[in-house]
Amino acid sequence: MSLFDDFSPLGKIVTGIGIIAAAPLAVAAAVPVIATVGAVAVTAGASTAAVVGAGATAAAATGTAVKAVGGKAVASGVKDLVD
């Protein structure tokens, strides 16, 4: 069962494209949380370089995850169109 099961094939494709296009907004929303966690980690004694590296990795992972969800919706819509 998928979140997109009730969508038409074209609806799945359009929704997926919209989700992929919104990935930078998801990353932007995650940055304050990443920064807060990083500040706590530095205060607790972690090195700044390690925290910055981990923050960059977390931001990239957020964007990748959002794009994966959108890609799944697009793929499902295309599959439905072909079937």
Order of alpha helices (4+ residues) and beta strands (2+ residues): alpha-alpha-alpha
